Amino acid sequence: MPKKPQAFDPKNSPDHEPKERELSESGAGVESVPARTRRRFSSPDKRRILNAADAAVASGQRGALEALLRREGIYSSHLASWRQQRAAEGEAGLSPRKPG
């Protein structure tokens, strides 16, 4: 049986030097990853997305709404809560509020 060619692995190259990692008190490696901030939508953005979602549903095209959700990076629960806010308080209900 012929040998399979092995994929290049940079760790096995002769000039590979492992990087020193910071260690925490427990000895586990520490990576610095910036904290993610919660995404906030402005009132015009919410209106634009809601109008696009309504148009996608009205078009009757299969998968149009799902494509919009993926493109905007939101979940259907965002649409549900924004529609609820819009129904309860009109367009003013879509303006951002402070939590609490």
C-alpha positions as CSV (number, residue, x, y, z in Angstrom):
1,M,0.0,0.0,0.0
2,P,1.4,3.4,-0.9
3,K,2.0,6.0,1.8
4,K,-0.4,8.9,2.0
5,P,1.3,12.3,1.6
6,Q,1.3,14.1,4.9
7,A,-0.1,17.6,5.2
8,F,2.3,20.3,6.2
9,D,2.3,20.9,9.9
10,P,4.1,24.2,10.9
11,K,4.7,22.7,14.4
12,N,7.0,20.0,12.8
13,S,9.0,22.5,10.8
14,P,12.7,22.9,11.9
15,D,12.4,26.6,12.5
16,H,9.2,26.4,14.7
17,E,9.7,27.9,18.1
18,P,6.8,27.4,20.5
19,K,5.5,30.7,21.9
20,E,5.6,31.3,25.6
21,R,2.2,31.6,27.1
22,E,1.2,33.5,30.2
23,L,0.2,31.3,33.0
24,S,-2.4,32.1,35.6
25,E,-2.1,31.2,39.3
26,S,-3.6,27.7,38.5
27,G,-1.1,27.1,35.8
28,A,-3.6,27.2,33.0
29,G,-2.7,29.2,29.9
30,V,-4.2,32.7,29.7
31,E,-5.3,34.2,26.4
32,S,-6.3,37.8,26.2
33,V,-9.5,38.1,24.3
34,P,-11.3,41.5,24.2
35,A,-14.6,41.5,25.9
36,R,-17.5,41.6,23.5
37,T,-20.0,44.4,23.9
38,R,-23.7,43.9,23.5
39,R,-24.9,45.1,20.1
40,R,-27.4,47.9,20.2
41,F,-29.8,48.8,17.4
42,S,-30.9,52.4,16.8
43,S,-34.6,53.2,16.2
44,P,-34.0,53.7,12.4
45,D,-32.2,50.4,12.2
46,K,-35.1,48.6,14.0
47,R,-37.6,50.3,11.7
48,R,-35.6,49.4,8.6
49,I,-35.2,45.7,9.6
50,L,-38.9,45.4,10.6
51,N,-40.0,46.9,7.2
52,A,-37.6,44.5,5.4
53,A,-38.9,41.6,7.4
54,D,-42.5,42.5,6.6
55,A,-41.6,42.8,2.9
56,A,-39.9,39.4,3.1
57,V,-42.9,37.7,4.6
58,A,-45.3,39.4,2.1
59,S,-43.2,38.3,-0.8
60,G,-44.0,34.7,-0.1
61,Q,-40.6,33.7,-1.2
62,R,-39.4,30.6,0.7
63,G,-36.4,31.5,3.0
64,A,-36.5,35.2,2.4
65,L,-37.1,36.0,6.1
66,E,-34.4,33.6,7.2
67,A,-31.9,35.1,4.8
68,L,-32.7,38.6,6.2
69,L,-32.1,37.3,9.8
70,R,-28.7,35.8,8.8
71,R,-27.7,38.9,6.9
72,E,-28.5,41.2,9.8
73,G,-27.1,38.8,12.4
74,I,-30.2,38.8,14.5
75,Y,-32.7,36.2,15.9
76,S,-36.4,35.9,15.3
77,S,-36.9,36.9,18.9
78,H,-35.5,40.3,18.1
79,L,-38.3,40.8,15.5
80,A,-40.9,39.5,17.9
81,S,-39.9,41.9,20.7
82,W,-39.5,44.9,18.3
83,R,-42.9,44.2,16.8
84,Q,-44.4,44.0,20.3
85,Q,-42.8,47.3,21.2
86,R,-44.0,48.9,18.0
87,A,-47.6,47.7,18.6
88,A,-47.7,48.9,22.2
89,E,-46.1,52.3,21.9
90,G,-45.9,53.0,18.1
91,E,-42.6,54.2,16.6
92,A,-41.5,55.7,19.9
93,G,-41.4,52.3,21.4
94,L,-38.5,51.3,19.2
95,S,-36.2,53.9,20.7
96,P,-33.4,52.6,22.9
97,R,-34.0,52.5,26.6
98,K,-31.7,52.2,29.5
99,P,-31.9,48.8,31.2
100,G,-33.5,48.5,34.6
